[in-house]
């Protein structure tokens, strides 16, 4: 056990506690106004030592800015470049200006809650949650290093992310979009394989198996700032993805005459960049497809015909969702869709595309009805109703 000693200052008598830290070094805490306060603090120190929760006060005074810089450097090696860029941005813009000079041991849960709530008034839920996770991640390391006894960032109430309705194209709409596009082969390929933009634009001739109609997803070309960085796929795992028979001739034409290390799409040497969201070739193709659809709708209404569906505003990533939709509507099993998209699990696929499986409930119900028709179930119910 430690000990308690009194001493005198200009303001009167004060108390200090002396104790031995887990590393064997002697430590002292001063400034307690009453002996009772000193006894309580000494008891807390001894209990924390016995529980393995002891925090050296000098360690808890470390500024969060120093720990944040170390944490950020450690994450650069295990995160994808695009992910690290968003984390680094959250640190520089939202976390560091607010917390860098604060001692980690002095940060309170209520302060973090207030900060997150204020941030939510002017920023999206995604921005708030990312900034919070950066702060929480730094404090997690401080907790493991015994600089703090608990992480005050955990348990903070954060704004919910509201999922935007997804846009799915029909087979005809894919054809209409491709017809209006300067990259029709890429549009159709994305809509029927579900590859991410960077995975498709990172495909090389050596990744295409013409005989089996498969592509091997091994590289991901991601635009980070103004540069294209090539790495592994998002989940770090290679996967084989089939393409439908009608694409066989197109894929053969794309790879013919190119070296095995050349890219499939584009000029073979330079990765295609994601088109600009409001002025790129994809945006223009969607705009033209929408205009054509609107004309067809107006003509159908004027002539009393069944109106075709309107053309939704889609992005290149929505073609990935379209691929999932077309596969599911064609009867693909959820495990097959999972493997095609490269999801970590079938649960993730189901959670992501739960709305696409709603129609399966009607199919199951109708199938059960047809099967039951050959039994006595319906007859039994009829007899019960007549009683």
Secondary structure by P-SEA (a helix, b strand, c coil): ccccccccccccbbbbbbbbccccbbbbbcccccaaaaaaaaaaaaaaaaaccccccccccccaaaaaaaaaaaacccccaaaaaaaaaaaaccccccccccccccccaaaaaaaaaaaaacccaaaaaaaaaaaaaaaaaaaaacccccccccccbbbbbbbcbbbbbcaaaaaaaaaacccaaaaaaaacccccaaaaaacccccccccccbbbccbbbbbcccbbbbbcccccbbbbbbbcccaaaaaaaaacccccccccccccccccccccccccaaaaaaaaaaaaaaaaaaaaaaaccccccccccccaaaaaaaaaaaaaaacccaaaaaaaaccccaaaaaaaccccaaaaaaaaaaaaaaaacccaaaaaaaaaaac
